[in-house]
Every structure is written in structure tokens, then in C-alpha cells.
Amino acid sequence: MGTTDSHAADAADLKRTPLYDLHVELGARMVPFAGYDMPVQYPTGIMTEHQHTRAAAGLFDVSHMGQAWLIGPDHETTARALEALVPSSMVELGRGKQRYTVLLNADGGIVDDLMVTRPVAAADDGRLFLVVNASRKDVDYPLIRAALPANVRLELIEDRALIAVQGPEAVAAVAAHAPKAAELAFMTADWMDFDGIRCHVSRSGYTGEDGVEMSVPADKAEAITRALLADERVKPIGLGARDSLRLEAGLCLYGHDLDETTSPVEGDITFILQKRRREEGGFPGAARIRRELADGPARKRVGLRLDGRAPAREGAEIKVPGGDTVGIVTSGGFGPTASVPVAMGYVAAAHAAPGTKLALVVRGKELEATVVEMPIVPHRYVRAARA
């Protein structure tokens, strides 16, 4: 059976987002991803899509992600219910603010990474908006429900799509239809009308660029997407460029750079632990995480820049040149903006310092690489809304 036939057979079991027909119309190559039939690239190709997002604005269908409300009688009750599962401070999360965090298992391993938003309106006090990974929905929802007190409930959102627009022209392109988008600062969110359609918009994303994510009515998703794509600044972007963009930005992909064995300290995402949570603990795996914060982890996620032109992929061994294996690559590929092969991986802590010379094993051959600071391509988030 050829590739197309194989995909057709597999696709019968795959879910489709509300934008599936539009992806096909635009000539996307569709692939299975996290149980969905998703676009990996459009006819112009991954390299062009990557560079266009860095230069103007790329539109990503992220409707496969899970959206849900956590609902309690007031903010503190709902926030403390979530704090029983995550190491971040949710009680102090301000109205209209968004926070990246992780669900933890009892050993301090990461069950999933997620975005949490507190609505801006006082009338919505007691609600938190959650966005989780598509591949982890079936794990996350039972875990959350099992931990909730009787007066807090999880309510899934099944009738909305999720669209991300990323790049230096992204907010201007969205603001042409939803002017309030320009008023948002990084990691804030609000409800607003997009051509008269009620949407929940956050200034966030997963490319390292400025931009927004829009939770929109599923039956209006295609109309909103077509309106954005009518703007010459906005082009559709598939999973391939999404991966190279987030890799250059040093952002983790769950199931690759994070999993249930990985702690937030090993994953080098300790910014998610605010001071009160570090001091008080009270989250799953707190003993391990606080010990690693104090003494350092045994292994650590690092960025790697290869010296040659050949990339190293996930699973490649990381070695001391000519010596012992000290780690493994979890994400790797060519960085179109960096113009060199780049990778992320876990190495023994003694080899994690920037500037350390290592070797990545590709098809039995050692490729020279250097540990580098992340992000490999600087973030361009807009911390305060532009006037």
C-alpha cells in the first residue's frame, strides 16, 4: 500500500478539526498527529512557512488542543484546587492574566504542560480557562477530576476551535478585525469581537514570536481563518514549520522534550515555580522538585548547535567526543533562522554548561556539537501593549 493509501486507511480513524476541509482546499499534506488528521505543510514548503512566520504572520490550526473550564465558587477555591496538581501559583494570578504550568504525577514527573487563564471579567470570578495538549486530554481530564473538591468542576469545551497567529505582523493582522487585540500585553487575554464574532484572545503562542491564540466558535472558525488569510501578511503554516520554530525558540514539545519521568527542574522550566510554591511545596512530587532546586538535577535539558550541516534527530545519542554517552536528543532538525542544525536534549548535569563540546551520534558517526544558551533564536514577545 502506498503512502497515500496508507494515510487514507489511517485517516478513517482520525478526528478532524473544523478547518480540515480548508486545509485540503489549500493543498496541505495531511498526516496523523495526536489522533487528528492535521496539515504538516502547504505547497510552498516548511522552509518558506518558517521564514514567513519570522518575517510576517503565520496562521496555525491548533484546534486539536483540549479546551476546558475549571469552575468553582470563587477564584481562590478554584485556584487552590488546581494548585493541588501544578507547582505554579494560581491564587495570585490576576484577572486577564495567563500562566504556563505543568500537571505533575506523584514523583514530580510532568503529566502534561498547559496554559491557564483567569478571565478578566469580575462576573467570571471562580473560572479558569485551561488549554492542554491533544495527545494528553484522555490522561489530563480524569487526573484533574479525581483531584477536585466537591465544589469545583471541570467542564470540557467541545464547540470551539483554536487558531494561533504568530509573527511580527500577527497582532496587526488580527487587530484589523478585532481592534482590542492590539491592547493585549504578552500573557494576557480578553474576550473581543472579530468581525462581530465573539472570541477569546490571548497574546501568546509557541513560536517565540509575538502573536495571539484565538478560541473561536467551531462553526465560525473557517470564516475567521479565511478573513485572516485574505490579508497578504498571513499565510497558513503546518506542523513541520511549527516544530522548527518552537525548537529554535527553545520551547518543549510534550512527549518529546517532556514526559512523565521529567521534572520541571530537569526540563529547565523552573520559571513556572513562583516563590510561594517553592517555599510551601504542597504539589505532587514536591520533595523531589525542591531537592533538585536546592542540589541541582542529575540531568538537564540543553540546547545544542551542530558544527556541520547534517541534523541530528530525536533519539540520537549525546556523547563526550570519542568517549562515554552522556545523554540523548529529544528534538532536532535544521533551524532555518539559525541557518544551522539545532537540537535539544538531556545530558548529565556535569556536561550541561554552555560552551561544552559534545558529539551527537548520527548513523554511527559522531557529529560535533556545542551546548548553547536557549532560546537559540531570541524571543520577540511584546511585554507591554503597543500604543
C-alpha positions as a Markdown table, in Angstrom:
| # | Residue | x | y | z |
|---|---|---|---|---|
| 1 | Met | 0.0 | 0.0 | 0.0 |
| 2 | Gly | 1.4 | 3.4 | -1.0 |
| 3 | Thr | 1.8 | 6.4 | 1.3 |
| 4 | Thr | -1.5 | 8.0 | 0.1 |
| 5 | Asp | -3.4 | 4.7 | 0.5 |
| 6 | Ser | -1.9 | 4.2 | 4.0 |
| 7 | His | -2.8 | 7.7 | 5.0 |
| 8 | Ala | -6.4 | 7.2 | 3.7 |
| 9 | Ala | -6.7 | 4.0 | 5.8 |
| 10 | Asp | -5.3 | 5.6 | 8.9 |
| 11 | Ala | -7.4 | 8.8 | 8.3 |
| 12 | Ala | -10.6 | 6.8 | 8.8 |
| 13 | Asp | -9.8 | 6.6 | 12.5 |
| 14 | Leu | -8.6 | 10.1 | 12.8 |
| 15 | Lys | -10.5 | 13.1 | 14.1 |
| 16 | Arg | -10.8 | 16.3 | 12.1 |
| 17 | Thr | -10.7 | 19.9 | 13.2 |
| 18 | Pro | -13.3 | 22.4 | 11.9 |
| 19 | Leu | -10.6 | 23.6 | 9.5 |
| 20 | Tyr | -10.0 | 20.2 | 7.8 |
| 21 | Asp | -11.8 | 21.0 | 4.5 |
| 22 | Leu | -10.0 | 24.3 | 4.3 |
| 23 | His | -6.6 | 22.6 | 4.8 |
| 24 | Val | -7.3 | 20.2 | 2.0 |
| 25 | Glu | -8.5 | 23.1 | -0.3 |
| 26 | Leu | -5.3 | 24.9 | 0.4 |
| 27 | Gly | -3.3 | 21.9 | -0.7 |
| 28 | Ala | -1.9 | 20.8 | 2.6 |
| 29 | Arg | -0.2 | 17.5 | 3.1 |
| 30 | Met | -2.2 | 15.9 | 5.9 |
| 31 | Val | -0.7 | 13.5 | 8.4 |
| 32 | Pro | -1.8 | 11.7 | 11.6 |
| 33 | Phe | -0.9 | 13.7 | 14.7 |
| 34 | Ala | -2.2 | 13.2 | 18.2 |
| 35 | Gly | -5.2 | 11.3 | 16.9 |
| 36 | Tyr | -6.1 | 14.1 | 14.4 |
| 37 | Asp | -5.7 | 14.5 | 10.6 |
| 38 | Met | -3.5 | 17.6 | 10.6 |
| 39 | Pro | -1.6 | 19.7 | 8.0 |
| 40 | Val | 2.2 | 19.1 | 8.1 |
| 41 | Gln | 2.9 | 21.6 | 5.3 |
| 42 | Tyr | 1.4 | 23.5 | 2.4 |
| 43 | Pro | 2.6 | 23.7 | -1.2 |
| 44 | Thr | 5.3 | 26.3 | -0.5 |
| 45 | Gly | 7.0 | 24.0 | 1.9 |
| 46 | Ile | 8.3 | 24.1 | 5.5 |
| 47 | Met | 11.3 | 26.4 | 4.9 |
| 48 | Thr | 9.1 | 29.1 | 3.4 |
| 49 | Glu | 6.4 | 28.7 | 6.0 |
| 50 | His | 9.1 | 29.0 | 8.8 |
| 51 | Gln | 10.7 | 32.1 | 7.3 |
| 52 | His | 7.3 | 33.8 | 6.6 |
| 53 | Thr | 6.3 | 33.4 | 10.2 |
| 54 | Arg | 9.5 | 35.0 | 11.4 |
| 55 | Ala | 9.1 | 37.9 | 8.8 |
| 56 | Ala | 5.3 | 38.5 | 8.8 |
| 57 | Ala | 2.5 | 36.2 | 10.2 |
| 58 | Gly | 1.8 | 32.5 | 10.2 |
| 59 | Leu | -1.7 | 31.0 | 10.9 |
| 60 | Phe | -1.7 | 27.7 | 12.7 |
| 61 | Asp | -4.7 | 25.4 | 13.3 |
| 62 | Val | -4.4 | 24.2 | 16.9 |
| 63 | Ser | -8.0 | 23.1 | 17.3 |
| 64 | His | -6.8 | 19.7 | 18.3 |
| 65 | Met | -5.7 | 21.0 | 21.7 |
| 66 | Gly | -8.1 | 20.5 | 24.6 |
| 67 | Gln | -10.1 | 23.5 | 25.9 |
| 68 | Ala | -11.9 | 23.3 | 29.2 |
| 69 | Trp | -13.2 | 25.5 | 32.1 |
| 70 | Leu | -12.4 | 24.8 | 35.7 |
| 71 | Ile | -15.3 | 26.2 | 37.7 |
| 72 | Gly | -15.6 | 26.9 | 41.4 |
| 73 | Pro | -17.5 | 29.3 | 43.7 |
| 74 | Asp | -14.7 | 31.9 | 43.7 |
| 75 | His | -11.2 | 32.4 | 42.4 |
| 76 | Glu | -9.3 | 31.3 | 45.5 |
| 77 | Thr | -11.3 | 28.0 | 45.7 |
| 78 | Thr | -10.7 | 27.2 | 42.0 |
| 79 | Ala | -7.1 | 28.3 | 42.1 |
| 80 | Arg | -6.2 | 26.2 | 45.2 |
| 81 | Ala | -7.9 | 23.1 | 43.6 |
| 82 | Leu | -5.6 | 23.5 | 40.6 |
| 83 | Glu | -2.6 | 24.2 | 42.8 |
| 84 | Ala | -3.0 | 20.7 | 44.2 |
| 85 | Leu | -1.9 | 19.4 | 40.8 |
| 86 | Val | 0.5 | 22.0 | 39.5 |
| 87 | Pro | 3.6 | 23.7 | 41.0 |
| 88 | Ser | 2.7 | 27.3 | 39.9 |
| 89 | Ser | 0.9 | 29.9 | 41.9 |
| 90 | Met | -2.7 | 30.2 | 40.7 |
| 91 | Val | -4.1 | 32.1 | 43.7 |
| 92 | Glu | -2.1 | 35.2 | 42.8 |
| 93 | Leu | -2.9 | 35.0 | 39.1 |
| 94 | Gly | -4.5 | 38.4 | 38.2 |
| 95 | Arg | -7.7 | 38.9 | 36.2 |
| 96 | Gly | -7.0 | 38.6 | 32.5 |
| 97 | Lys | -3.6 | 37.0 | 33.1 |
| 98 | Gln | -2.3 | 33.8 | 31.6 |
| 99 | Arg | 0.3 | 31.3 | 33.0 |
| 100 | Tyr | 2.2 | 28.4 | 31.6 |
| 101 | Thr | 2.4 | 25.4 | 34.0 |
| 102 | Val | 2.5 | 21.6 | 34.2 |
| 103 | Leu | 0.4 | 18.8 | 35.7 |
| 104 | Leu | 2.6 | 16.6 | 37.9 |
| 105 | Asn | 2.5 | 13.0 | 39.0 |
| 106 | Ala | 3.3 | 11.8 | 42.5 |
| 107 | Asp | 7.0 | 11.5 | 41.6 |
| 108 | Gly | 7.2 | 15.1 | 40.3 |
| 109 | Gly | 7.2 | 13.9 | 36.6 |
| 110 | Ile | 5.3 | 16.1 | 34.1 |
| 111 | Val | 2.0 | 14.6 | 33.0 |
| 112 | Asp | 1.3 | 17.5 | 30.6 |
| 113 | Asp | 2.1 | 21.1 | 30.1 |
| 114 | Leu | -0.8 | 23.6 | 29.8 |
| 115 | Met | -1.9 | 27.2 | 29.7 |
| 116 | Val | -4.1 | 28.6 | 32.4 |
| 117 | Thr | -6.0 | 31.9 | 32.0 |
| 118 | Arg | -8.1 | 33.8 | 34.6 |
| 119 | Pro | -10.9 | 35.6 | 32.9 |
| 120 | Val | -10.7 | 39.4 | 33.1 |
| 121 | Ala | -14.4 | 40.0 | 34.0 |
| 122 | Ala | -15.4 | 40.0 | 37.7 |
| 123 | Ala | -18.5 | 38.1 | 36.7 |
| 124 | Asp | -16.3 | 35.2 | 35.7 |
| 125 | Asp | -14.6 | 35.0 | 39.1 |
| 126 | Gly | -14.1 | 31.4 | 40.0 |
| 127 | Arg | -13.4 | 30.3 | 36.4 |
| 128 | Leu | -10.0 | 29.3 | 35.0 |
| 129 | Phe | -9.6 | 28.5 | 31.2 |
| 130 | Leu | -7.3 | 25.6 | 30.5 |
| 131 | Val | -5.7 | 24.6 | 27.2 |
| 132 | Val | -4.0 | 21.1 | 27.3 |
| 133 | Asn | -2.2 | 19.0 | 24.7 |
| 134 | Ala | -4.3 | 17.0 | 22.3 |
| 135 | Ser | -2.4 | 13.8 | 23.0 |
| 136 | Arg | -2.9 | 14.1 | 26.8 |
| 137 | Lys | -6.6 | 15.0 | 27.0 |
| 138 | Asp | -7.6 | 11.5 | 28.0 |
| 139 | Val | -4.9 | 11.5 | 30.7 |
| 140 | Asp | -5.4 | 15.0 | 32.0 |
| 141 | Tyr | -9.1 | 15.2 | 32.4 |
| 142 | Pro | -9.6 | 12.1 | 34.6 |
| 143 | Leu | -6.5 | 13.2 | 36.7 |
| 144 | Ile | -7.9 | 16.7 | 37.2 |
| 145 | Arg | -11.5 | 15.5 | 38.0 |
| 146 | Ala | -10.2 | 12.9 | 40.5 |
| 147 | Ala | -8.4 | 15.6 | 42.5 |
| 148 | Leu | -11.2 | 18.3 | 42.6 |
| 149 | Pro | -13.1 | 19.1 | 45.7 |
| 150 | Ala | -16.9 | 18.8 | 45.5 |
| 151 | Asn | -17.5 | 22.5 | 44.9 |
| 152 | Val | -15.1 | 22.7 | 41.8 |
| 153 | Arg | -15.9 | 21.0 | 38.5 |
| 154 | Leu | -14.2 | 20.5 | 35.1 |
| 155 | Glu | -16.3 | 21.5 | 32.1 |
| 156 | Leu | -15.0 | 20.5 | 28.7 |
| 157 | Ile | -15.4 | 22.9 | 25.8 |
| 158 | Glu | -16.3 | 20.9 | 22.7 |
| 159 | Asp | -17.8 | 23.6 | 20.5 |
| 160 | Arg | -14.8 | 25.9 | 19.9 |
| 161 | Ala | -11.8 | 25.8 | 17.7 |
| 162 | Leu | -8.3 | 27.3 | 18.4 |
| 163 | Ile | -6.4 | 29.4 | 16.0 |
| 164 | Ala | -2.8 | 30.7 | 16.5 |
| 165 | Val | -1.5 | 33.7 | 14.5 |
| 166 | Gln | 2.3 | 34.2 | 15.1 |
| 167 | Gly | 4.9 | 36.6 | 13.8 |
| 168 | Pro | 5.8 | 40.3 | 13.9 |
| 169 | Glu | 2.7 | 41.3 | 11.8 |
| 170 | Ala | 0.3 | 38.8 | 13.6 |
| 171 | Val | -1.3 | 41.2 | 16.1 |
| 172 | Ala | -1.8 | 44.0 | 13.4 |
| 173 | Ala | -3.4 | 41.5 | 11.1 |
| 174 | Val | -5.8 | 40.2 | 13.9 |
| 175 | Ala | -6.4 | 43.8 | 15.1 |
| 176 | Ala | -7.7 | 44.8 | 11.7 |
| 177 | His | -10.8 | 42.6 | 12.6 |
| 178 | Ala | -10.6 | 42.8 | 16.4 |
| 179 | Pro | -9.0 | 46.1 | 17.4 |
| 180 | Lys | -8.9 | 45.1 | 21.1 |
| 181 | Ala | -6.2 | 42.5 | 20.3 |
| 182 | Ala | -3.7 | 45.4 | 20.0 |
| 183 | Glu | -4.4 | 46.3 | 23.6 |
| 184 | Leu | -3.2 | 43.0 | 25.0 |
| 185 | Ala | 0.3 | 42.5 | 26.5 |
| 186 | Phe | 2.2 | 39.2 | 26.5 |
| 187 | Met | 0.4 | 36.5 | 28.5 |
| 188 | Thr | -2.9 | 38.5 | 29.0 |
| 189 | Ala | -6.3 | 37.7 | 27.5 |
| 190 | Asp | -9.7 | 39.1 | 26.9 |
| 191 | Trp | -13.0 | 38.5 | 25.1 |
| 192 | Met | -13.5 | 40.5 | 22.0 |
| 193 | Asp | -15.4 | 40.6 | 18.7 |
| 194 | Phe | -13.7 | 39.5 | 15.5 |
| 195 | Asp | -15.9 | 40.8 | 12.6 |
| 196 | Gly | -18.8 | 40.6 | 15.1 |
| 197 | Ile | -17.9 | 37.0 | 16.2 |
| 198 | Arg | -17.3 | 36.6 | 20.0 |
| 199 | Cys | -13.7 | 35.2 | 20.5 |
| 200 | His | -11.4 | 34.7 | 23.5 |
| 201 | Val | -8.0 | 36.1 | 22.5 |
| 202 | Ser | -4.7 | 35.7 | 24.4 |
| 203 | Arg | -1.4 | 37.3 | 23.4 |
| 204 | Ser | 0.7 | 34.1 | 23.5 |
| 205 | Gly | 1.9 | 31.3 | 21.3 |
| 206 | Tyr | 4.5 | 28.7 | 20.8 |
| 207 | Thr | 7.0 | 30.0 | 18.2 |
| 208 | Gly | 8.9 | 32.6 | 20.2 |
| 209 | Glu | 7.3 | 35.3 | 18.1 |
| 210 | Asp | 4.7 | 38.0 | 19.1 |
| 211 | Gly | 1.2 | 36.8 | 18.3 |
| 212 | Val | -2.2 | 35.6 | 19.6 |
| 213 | Glu | -4.2 | 32.5 | 20.2 |
| 214 | Met | -7.9 | 32.7 | 19.5 |
| 215 | Ser | -10.6 | 30.4 | 20.9 |
| 216 | Val | -13.4 | 30.8 | 18.4 |
| 217 | Pro | -16.8 | 29.2 | 17.8 |
| 218 | Ala | -16.2 | 26.0 | 15.8 |
| 219 | Asp | -18.8 | 26.9 | 13.2 |
| 220 | Lys | -17.1 | 30.3 | 12.6 |
| 221 | Ala | -13.6 | 29.0 | 12.5 |
| 222 | Glu | -13.4 | 28.7 | 8.7 |
| 223 | Ala | -14.9 | 32.2 | 8.2 |
| 224 | Ile | -12.4 | 33.7 | 10.6 |
| 225 | Thr | -9.5 | 31.8 | 9.0 |
| 226 | Arg | -10.5 | 32.9 | 5.5 |
| 227 | Ala | -10.7 | 36.5 | 6.7 |
| 228 | Leu | -7.2 | 36.3 | 8.1 |
| 229 | Leu | -5.8 | 34.6 | 5.0 |
| 230 | Ala | -7.2 | 37.3 | 2.8 |
| 231 | Asp | -4.6 | 39.5 | 4.4 |
| 232 | Glu | -1.4 | 39.1 | 2.4 |
| 233 | Arg | 0.6 | 39.3 | 5.6 |
| 234 | Val | -0.9 | 36.0 | 6.8 |
| 235 | Lys | -0.1 | 32.5 | 5.4 |
| 236 | Pro | -1.2 | 29.0 | 6.6 |
| 237 | Ile | 1.5 | 27.1 | 8.5 |
| 238 | Gly | 1.7 | 23.4 | 9.1 |
| 239 | Leu | 3.2 | 21.2 | 11.8 |
| 240 | Gly | 6.6 | 21.0 | 10.2 |
| 241 | Ala | 7.3 | 24.7 | 10.5 |
| 242 | Arg | 5.6 | 24.8 | 13.9 |
| 243 | Asp | 8.3 | 22.3 | 15.0 |
| 244 | Ser | 11.3 | 24.1 | 13.7 |
| 245 | Leu | 10.0 | 27.5 | 15.1 |
| 246 | Arg | 9.4 | 26.2 | 18.6 |
| 247 | Leu | 12.8 | 24.3 | 18.5 |
| 248 | Glu | 14.7 | 27.5 | 17.7 |
| 249 | Ala | 12.7 | 29.2 | 20.5 |
| 250 | Gly | 13.8 | 26.5 | 23.0 |
| 251 | Leu | 10.2 | 25.6 | 23.7 |
| 252 | Cys | 9.4 | 22.0 | 24.8 |
| 253 | Leu | 7.0 | 19.6 | 22.9 |
| 254 | Tyr | 5.3 | 17.2 | 25.2 |
| 255 | Gly | 6.1 | 13.6 | 24.6 |
| 256 | His | 9.5 | 14.6 | 23.2 |
| 257 | Asp | 11.2 | 17.1 | 25.5 |
| 258 | Leu | 8.9 | 16.5 | 28.5 |
| 259 | Asp | 7.3 | 13.3 | 29.8 |
| 260 | Glu | 6.2 | 11.6 | 33.0 |
| 261 | Thr | 9.9 | 10.9 | 34.0 |
| 262 | Thr | 10.9 | 14.5 | 33.6 |
| 263 | Ser | 10.8 | 17.1 | 36.4 |
| 264 | Pro | 10.4 | 20.8 | 35.8 |
| 265 | Val | 14.0 | 21.3 | 37.2 |
| 266 | Glu | 15.4 | 18.7 | 34.7 |
| 267 | Gly | 13.4 | 20.3 | 31.9 |
| 268 | Asp | 14.8 | 23.8 | 32.8 |
| 269 | Ile | 11.4 | 25.4 | 33.2 |
| 270 | Thr | 11.8 | 26.4 | 36.8 |
| 271 | Phe | 10.3 | 29.8 | 36.0 |
| 272 | Ile | 6.9 | 28.1 | 36.5 |
| 273 | Leu | 7.6 | 27.8 | 40.2 |
| 274 | Gln | 6.8 | 31.1 | 41.9 |
| 275 | Lys | 8.4 | 31.9 | 45.3 |
| 276 | Arg | 5.4 | 30.9 | 47.5 |
| 277 | Arg | 5.1 | 27.4 | 45.9 |
| 278 | Arg | 8.9 | 26.8 | 46.1 |
| 279 | Glu | 8.8 | 27.6 | 49.8 |
| 280 | Glu | 5.5 | 26.0 | 50.7 |
| 281 | Gly | 5.5 | 22.9 | 48.5 |
| 282 | Gly | 2.1 | 21.2 | 48.6 |
| 283 | Phe | 2.1 | 19.9 | 45.0 |
| 284 | Pro | 2.8 | 16.4 | 43.7 |
| 285 | Gly | 6.4 | 15.4 | 43.8 |
| 286 | Ala | 7.3 | 18.5 | 45.8 |
| 287 | Ala | 10.1 | 16.6 | 47.8 |
| 288 | Arg | 11.9 | 15.7 | 44.6 |
| 289 | Ile | 11.5 | 19.1 | 42.9 |
| 290 | Arg | 12.6 | 21.1 | 46.0 |
| 291 | Arg | 15.6 | 18.8 | 46.4 |
| 292 | Glu | 16.6 | 19.3 | 42.8 |
| 293 | Leu | 16.1 | 23.0 | 43.2 |
| 294 | Ala | 18.5 | 23.0 | 46.1 |
| 295 | Asp | 21.1 | 20.5 | 45.0 |
| 296 | Gly | 20.7 | 20.5 | 41.2 |
| 297 | Pro | 19.3 | 17.8 | 39.0 |
| 298 | Ala | 21.2 | 14.7 | 37.8 |
| 299 | Arg | 20.4 | 15.6 | 34.2 |
| 300 | Lys | 19.3 | 18.7 | 32.4 |
| 301 | Arg | 17.7 | 19.9 | 29.2 |
| 302 | Val | 20.1 | 21.8 | 27.0 |
| 303 | Gly | 20.2 | 23.4 | 23.6 |
| 304 | Leu | 22.7 | 22.2 | 21.0 |
| 305 | Arg | 24.2 | 23.8 | 17.9 |
| 306 | Leu | 25.8 | 21.4 | 15.5 |
| 307 | Asp | 29.0 | 22.4 | 13.7 |
| 308 | Gly | 28.2 | 20.8 | 10.3 |
| 309 | Arg | 25.1 | 20.8 | 8.1 |
| 310 | Ala | 23.7 | 17.4 | 8.9 |
| 311 | Pro | 20.9 | 17.5 | 11.6 |
| 312 | Ala | 20.5 | 15.1 | 14.5 |
| 313 | Arg | 17.0 | 13.7 | 15.2 |
| 314 | Glu | 15.2 | 12.6 | 18.3 |
| 315 | Gly | 16.8 | 9.6 | 19.8 |
| 316 | Ala | 20.4 | 10.4 | 18.8 |
| 317 | Glu | 23.0 | 9.6 | 21.5 |
| 318 | Ile | 24.9 | 12.5 | 23.0 |
| 319 | Lys | 28.5 | 11.6 | 23.9 |
| 320 | Val | 31.7 | 13.1 | 25.1 |
| 321 | Pro | 33.7 | 13.3 | 21.9 |
| 322 | Gly | 35.3 | 9.9 | 21.5 |
| 323 | Gly | 34.1 | 8.9 | 24.9 |
| 324 | Asp | 31.0 | 8.0 | 27.0 |
| 325 | Thr | 27.4 | 8.5 | 26.3 |
| 326 | Val | 26.1 | 11.3 | 28.5 |
| 327 | Gly | 22.6 | 12.0 | 27.1 |
| 328 | Ile | 20.0 | 11.8 | 24.3 |
| 329 | Val | 18.5 | 14.2 | 21.8 |
| 330 | Thr | 14.8 | 14.8 | 22.3 |
| 331 | Ser | 14.2 | 17.2 | 19.4 |
| 332 | Gly | 16.4 | 18.0 | 16.4 |
| 333 | Gly | 16.4 | 19.4 | 12.9 |
| 334 | Phe | 17.7 | 22.2 | 10.7 |
| 335 | Gly | 17.0 | 25.7 | 12.1 |
| 336 | Pro | 16.0 | 27.9 | 9.1 |
| 337 | Thr | 16.6 | 31.1 | 11.0 |
| 338 | Ala | 19.7 | 30.0 | 12.8 |
| 339 | Ser | 20.9 | 28.6 | 9.5 |
| 340 | Val | 22.5 | 25.6 | 11.2 |
| 341 | Pro | 21.3 | 22.3 | 12.6 |
| 342 | Val | 20.0 | 22.7 | 16.1 |
| 343 | Ala | 18.7 | 20.3 | 18.8 |
| 344 | Met | 17.5 | 19.9 | 22.3 |
| 345 | Gly | 18.3 | 17.0 | 24.6 |
| 346 | Tyr | 19.0 | 15.8 | 28.1 |
| 347 | Val | 22.6 | 15.4 | 29.3 |
| 348 | Ala | 24.2 | 14.6 | 32.7 |
| 349 | Ala | 24.5 | 17.8 | 34.7 |
| 350 | Ala | 28.3 | 17.8 | 34.5 |
| 351 | His | 28.1 | 18.4 | 30.7 |
| 352 | Ala | 25.2 | 20.9 | 30.6 |
| 353 | Ala | 27.2 | 24.2 | 30.8 |
| 354 | Pro | 27.0 | 26.4 | 27.7 |
| 355 | Gly | 30.2 | 26.1 | 25.6 |
| 356 | Thr | 30.6 | 22.4 | 26.4 |
| 357 | Lys | 31.8 | 20.4 | 23.4 |
| 358 | Leu | 29.8 | 17.2 | 22.8 |
| 359 | Ala | 29.2 | 14.8 | 19.9 |
| 360 | Leu | 25.8 | 13.6 | 18.5 |
| 361 | Val | 25.8 | 10.1 | 17.0 |
| 362 | Val | 24.0 | 10.0 | 13.6 |
| 363 | Arg | 24.1 | 6.8 | 11.6 |
| 364 | Gly | 27.1 | 5.6 | 13.7 |
| 365 | Lys | 29.1 | 8.8 | 13.1 |
| 366 | Glu | 29.9 | 11.4 | 15.7 |
| 367 | Leu | 28.8 | 15.0 | 14.7 |
| 368 | Glu | 30.5 | 17.8 | 16.6 |
| 369 | Ala | 28.1 | 20.0 | 18.7 |
| 370 | Thr | 28.2 | 22.7 | 21.3 |
| 371 | Val | 25.9 | 23.3 | 24.3 |
| 372 | Val | 24.3 | 26.7 | 23.8 |
| 373 | Glu | 22.1 | 29.1 | 25.7 |
| 374 | Met | 18.4 | 28.9 | 24.8 |
| 375 | Pro | 16.5 | 30.2 | 23.1 |
| 376 | Ile | 18.7 | 29.7 | 20.1 |
| 377 | Val | 16.7 | 32.4 | 18.2 |
| 378 | Pro | 15.7 | 35.2 | 20.6 |
| 379 | His | 12.1 | 35.5 | 21.6 |
| 380 | Arg | 10.3 | 38.6 | 20.4 |
| 381 | Tyr | 7.3 | 38.7 | 22.8 |
| 382 | Val | 5.7 | 42.1 | 23.4 |
| 383 | Arg | 5.7 | 42.6 | 27.1 |
| 384 | Ala | 3.5 | 45.7 | 27.1 |
| 385 | Ala | 0.8 | 46.5 | 24.6 |
| 386 | Arg | 1.9 | 48.9 | 21.8 |
| 387 | Ala | 0.3 | 52.3 | 21.9 |
